Each structure stands twice: as C-alpha cells, then as structure tokens.
Amino acid sequence: MVGRMNTPALTRVLVVTDRTAATPALLDTIRGRAARGPVEFRILVPNPAAAEWHPTHPERHDKVTEAKVVLAEALPLVEEAAGHAVEGTVSIRHDPMDAIEEALHDEPFDEIILATAPHGVERWLHIDLPHRVAHLGLPVTTVTDEQATPTR
C-alpha cells in the first residue's frame, strides 16, 4: 500500500492597504507569510477619493485611475515577495471596512493583512479598523512601515 502525503491546504489572504505602492514592511510580511505554507494573496485598495466627493465628481474617477496605475506598478514586487502571481483591485468603496466586507462576500479568505502608511495609521486607527476587522473572525495582521502586529 502506498502512503498518501498530506499536502497543506492553500490559505487565501486578503491584503488591504491604504497605499498602492509596495512598502518594505508589507513585502517582508508577505514574504514571511508565504514562507509558512501554500498561500494565495489578493491586494485590495479602498477607493482613494475623498469620502465627501459625490460619486460623479470627476476627480473621484481620476483618483481611482491613478491608484490602479500605481497598483499595477507595485504588483511585480508583491509577486516576487509572494513567489507567485497576485491579483490586485481598487475598490469602489471608500470606507475600508465596507471594501473588506464586500471582498469577503465575493470570495472566501482565511486571513487578512491590513497595511497602512504612517500618514494613514491615524485615520485607520481612528476608525478602529484593526479591531473592527478582528470581529470578522479571521486572523488579522496589521502592518505599518515600522512593524507587523498580529491580532486575533
């Protein structure tokens, strides 16, 4: 009888960032997570346009277009860190929690990485995003340019 080898299940990780550029801290976190086992990453950027802008405001569309260009330029670095192809999207939702909930509704994920730049930490922490996301029941890692902090 030939024994079967158990292959670890693929873990799906949603990476939510208020920046479209790949920071060293985010790349290190992705590299570290990829080293722990089979993983698939999806990058999600909440709509960078100001929340108070009307949906038809012309600059709202321009901000999304700019974010998509920068995200496309950053994806090769993320893919190198991940060791495989990674998809990225810019959400139509401005609120990061709304964007996350919509992504979770559309696709199954096992973990979430929240990546913020120093300028965004105050805004995201003000709305207590890491705490709110932790209530979704998935492991959450918060990444700033200085560190990565797991939250359960």
N, C-alpha and C positions, 0 to 999 in steps of 0.2 A: 504494500500500500504506500502510495506516495503522499507525503505530508503536504498540507497546504500552508503557504506562508500568509500570514495576515498582513495585508497592506493597510497602512493608516488611511483613514478617511480624509478626503480633501476638506480643508477648512476654508470657508468663504469669509473674507474680511472686507468690511466697508471702511474705507479711509475717507474721512470728512475733513476738509481743510478750508480755511478762510483765505488761503493763498493758493494760487495756481502754480507757483514756482516750487520746485522740489528743494527743501532745505536739508542741510546735512543731518539734522536731528531726525527728520522724517525718514530720510534714506537709511539711516542707521537702524531705526525702529523697524522698517520694512525688511531690511537685511536680517536682523535678529529674529523676526517672526518667521521669515522664510526658512531660516536655519533649523527651526523647531519641528518642521514637518511639512507635508504637502499642503500648499495654501494657494488660494486664488484671491487676488486683490481687485477691488473696484474703487476708483477715485471719484468722489462726489464733491463738487464745489457749489455751495449755495449761491444763488443769484447775487452778484456783487453790487447791483444797482441799489441805490438808497431806497429803503422801505417806503418812504413817503412819496416816492415818484409814482405817478399814475402808470398803470400797465402800458399805456400807449405813448408814454413820454419817449421821445426819440433817443435820449441818452441811455435809457434803460436797455434798449436793444444794443446800442454801441458797447456798453459795459459787458454784456454777455458775450458779444463777438470778440472783444479784447480778451476776456477770460478764456475763451475757447482756444485762441491762438497761443496764449502763454501755456495753457494746459497741454496742448499738443507738443510744444517745445520741451516741456518738463517730462512727458511720459517716457522718452527713452532712458532718462536717468532712473526713473522709478522702475522701469522694466529691468534695467541692469541690476538694481538692488534686489528685485523680486526673483530674478532668474528666469523670467518668462514674460509673455505679453500681458499687458494690463490695460483695461479699458477705463476711460475717464469721461465724466459728463459734467456739464454745468446745469444745475437745476433751475427750473423756472421759479422755484420758491426762494424767497429772500431769507425767511426765518430758517436757521439751520435745523431746528427740531422738526419743522414741517417737512423739510427736504429729506431728513433721515427717515421719518415715519413713512413718507411716500416711497422711498427706496426699499424699505423693509416690506412694504405692502406689495411691491412689484417683484421682489426677488428674495430668496432666503439667504440670510447671513448668519454667521456663527459668532462673530466678534466685530467690534467697532474700534477704530483708531481715530481720535479727534486730534487734528494737528492745527495749531494756531501760531501765528507770529506774535512777537511781543506787543505790537500795536493792537492785535485782535484779542489778546488774552483778557484784557479788561472788559471789552464788550461782551465776549462769550461767557466769561465768568460772571459778569453782571447778571446775565440771564440764567446763570447756573446750569449751563448746558451739560457739563460732565455729570452732575448729579441727576439731571432730568433723563439723560440718556441711560444712565445706570439702571433706572427704573424699568427700562425695557427688558431687563432680564438677561442681557448679553454681557460678556466681559468687555470692558472699556479701558483703553489705554489713552491717556491724554499726553500729547507731545507738544512741547514748546521748543524754541530754538535752544534752550538750555538743557532739557531733560525729557524723559518719558516716564509717566506715572500711571501704573495700572490701578484701576478702580473696579471694585466688584459690587 
